[in-house]
Amino acid sequence: MFDREPGRPSPMRWPVAGTGTLEWIGLRSARRAPIDVVGQTRLLAGQGLEGDHWSGSASGKRQITLIQAEHLPVIAAWTGRTSIDPALLRRNLVVRGINLAALRTARFAIGEAILEGSGHCHPCSRMEEALGPGGYQAMRGHGGITARVVVGGVIRTGDAVRWIAPVDGDAPSD
């Protein structure tokens, strides 16, 4: 067994372990525009990334897209590549060191901003175009999550990514 303080919950029961890191930020000014890689940007509450084409989208569920850095080598292997440029995957943020699947139904902080996971970011048919034949299938289960911006603020590569709380009514179960 492992040592823990009396009365403190077991780490196995904590909703999300650890803190991640924001490694990459990409913006698109228009739907099919190339990705502009930036070192910092501003998240706008209720809208998304300042300057990104999804900012202020009607549904509000897909204001930001995030993908986990640990999945990039898997996608690369399944598409016959040695590595993957995150820009090919058309996501806004790449994070490392925290399980994005656990943030899909949670509030979490990146830099000055607070986000709320809003769902899976399923691959689209553009993955066949970007990654070649089989690109869509390679991305299945590895597309990351979507999120909305609850509190705006500046985010920078290197910022911590940390879990705050479950989304109301969606507390983790035993």
C-alpha positions as CSV (number, residue, x, y, z in Angstrom):
1,M,0.0,0.0,0.0
2,F,1.0,3.7,-0.1
3,D,1.1,6.2,2.7
4,R,-1.5,8.9,3.0
5,E,-2.7,11.3,5.6
6,P,-5.6,10.0,7.7
7,G,-8.9,11.3,6.5
8,R,-7.5,12.3,3.1
9,P,-9.1,10.5,0.1
10,S,-7.1,7.9,-1.7
11,P,-5.4,9.3,-4.9
12,M,-7.4,6.7,-6.8
13,R,-10.5,8.7,-6.0
14,W,-9.2,12.1,-7.0
15,P,-11.1,13.2,-10.1
16,V,-7.9,14.2,-12.1
17,A,-4.3,13.6,-11.0
18,G,-1.6,16.0,-11.7
19,T,-1.1,19.2,-13.7
20,G,-0.5,19.4,-17.4
21,T,1.2,21.9,-19.6
22,L,0.1,23.9,-22.6
23,E,2.6,23.1,-25.3
24,W,1.2,24.6,-28.5
25,I,-1.4,27.2,-29.6
26,G,-2.9,27.4,-33.1
27,L,-5.4,29.9,-34.6
28,R,-7.3,29.9,-37.9
29,S,-8.7,33.2,-39.2
30,A,-11.1,31.4,-41.6
31,R,-12.6,27.9,-42.0
32,R,-10.0,26.4,-44.4
33,A,-7.2,28.9,-43.6
34,P,-3.8,27.6,-42.5
35,I,-3.0,27.5,-38.8
36,D,-1.0,30.3,-37.4
37,V,1.1,29.0,-34.5
38,V,1.4,31.6,-31.7
39,G,3.1,31.7,-28.3
40,Q,0.2,33.4,-26.5
41,T,-3.3,34.5,-27.2
42,R,-6.4,35.8,-25.4
43,L,-9.4,33.6,-24.6
44,L,-12.7,35.6,-24.7
45,A,-15.4,34.5,-22.3
46,G,-18.3,32.9,-24.1
47,Q,-16.6,33.2,-27.5
48,G,-13.2,31.4,-27.8
49,L,-9.8,32.3,-29.0
50,E,-9.4,35.9,-30.1
51,G,-8.8,35.9,-33.8
52,D,-9.9,32.2,-34.4
53,H,-12.7,31.5,-36.9
54,W,-14.7,29.5,-34.3
55,S,-14.8,32.5,-31.9
56,G,-18.3,33.5,-31.1
57,S,-19.8,30.5,-32.9
58,A,-23.5,30.1,-32.5
59,S,-23.6,26.8,-30.6
60,G,-20.9,27.8,-28.1
61,K,-19.9,24.2,-27.5
62,R,-16.9,24.2,-29.8
63,Q,-15.2,27.5,-28.8
64,I,-11.8,25.8,-28.3
65,T,-10.4,22.4,-29.4
66,L,-7.7,20.6,-27.4
67,I,-5.7,17.5,-28.2
68,Q,-3.4,15.6,-25.9
69,A,0.3,15.6,-26.9
70,E,0.7,12.0,-25.7
71,H,-1.6,10.9,-28.6
72,L,0.4,12.5,-31.4
73,P,3.0,9.6,-31.6
74,V,0.1,7.1,-31.9
75,I,-1.6,9.1,-34.7
76,A,1.8,9.4,-36.4
77,A,2.4,5.6,-36.2
78,W,-1.0,4.8,-37.6
79,T,-0.5,7.1,-40.5
80,G,3.0,5.9,-41.3
81,R,4.8,9.0,-40.1
82,T,7.6,9.5,-37.7
83,S,5.9,12.6,-36.2
84,I,2.9,14.8,-36.6
85,D,2.7,18.6,-36.9
86,P,-0.2,19.6,-34.6
87,A,-1.3,22.1,-37.3
88,L,-2.3,19.1,-39.5
89,L,-4.9,18.1,-36.9
90,R,-6.7,21.4,-36.9
91,R,-6.9,21.7,-33.1
92,N,-6.3,24.9,-31.2
93,L,-4.4,23.7,-28.2
94,V,-2.0,20.8,-27.5
95,V,-1.6,19.9,-23.8
96,R,0.7,17.3,-22.1
97,G,0.6,15.7,-18.7
98,I,-3.1,15.6,-17.9
99,N,-5.8,13.3,-19.1
100,L,-8.0,15.4,-21.5
101,A,-10.7,12.7,-21.4
102,A,-11.1,13.6,-17.7
103,L,-11.5,17.3,-18.5
104,R,-14.3,16.6,-21.0
105,T,-16.9,17.1,-18.3
106,A,-15.0,19.4,-16.0
107,R,-13.9,23.0,-15.4
108,F,-10.2,23.5,-15.8
109,A,-7.8,26.4,-15.9
110,I,-5.1,27.3,-18.4
111,G,-3.1,30.4,-17.6
112,E,-5.5,33.2,-16.6
113,A,-8.6,31.5,-18.2
114,I,-11.1,29.0,-17.0
115,L,-12.7,26.6,-19.5
116,E,-15.4,24.0,-19.3
117,G,-15.2,20.8,-21.3
118,S,-18.1,20.5,-23.7
119,G,-17.6,17.2,-25.5
120,H,-15.4,15.0,-27.6
121,C,-13.7,16.5,-30.6
122,H,-14.4,13.9,-33.2
123,P,-12.3,13.8,-36.4
124,C,-13.7,15.2,-39.6
125,S,-13.3,14.1,-43.2
126,R,-10.5,16.7,-43.5
127,M,-8.3,14.2,-41.7
128,E,-8.1,12.1,-44.8
129,E,-7.0,15.1,-46.7
130,A,-4.5,16.2,-44.1
131,L,-3.1,12.8,-43.1
132,G,-3.7,10.7,-46.1
133,P,-5.8,7.6,-46.5
134,G,-6.7,6.2,-43.0
135,G,-6.3,9.6,-41.4
136,Y,-9.9,9.7,-40.1
137,Q,-9.6,6.2,-38.6
138,A,-6.2,7.1,-37.0
139,M,-7.8,10.0,-35.2
140,R,-10.8,8.1,-33.9
141,G,-10.6,8.1,-30.1
142,H,-7.6,10.5,-30.2
143,G,-9.3,13.7,-31.5
144,G,-9.3,15.4,-28.1
145,I,-12.1,17.5,-26.6
146,T,-14.0,20.7,-27.2
147,A,-14.5,23.4,-24.5
148,R,-16.1,26.7,-23.9
149,V,-14.5,29.7,-22.2
150,V,-16.1,30.5,-18.8
151,V,-13.6,33.2,-17.7
152,G,-11.4,34.9,-20.3
153,G,-7.7,35.7,-20.0
154,V,-4.3,35.4,-21.6
155,I,-2.8,31.9,-22.2
156,R,0.8,31.2,-23.1
157,T,2.7,28.1,-24.1
158,G,4.2,26.7,-20.9
159,D,1.1,27.6,-18.8
160,A,-0.2,25.0,-16.4
161,V,-3.4,23.1,-17.2
162,R,-5.2,22.1,-14.1
163,W,-8.5,20.5,-13.1
164,I,-10.9,22.7,-11.0
165,A,-14.2,20.9,-10.6
166,P,-16.7,18.7,-12.3
167,V,-19.3,20.4,-14.4
168,D,-22.5,20.8,-12.3
169,G,-24.4,17.5,-12.0
170,D,-21.6,15.5,-13.5
171,A,-19.5,14.6,-10.4
172,P,-17.3,11.5,-10.8
173,S,-18.8,8.3,-9.7
174,D,-17.1,5.5,-7.8
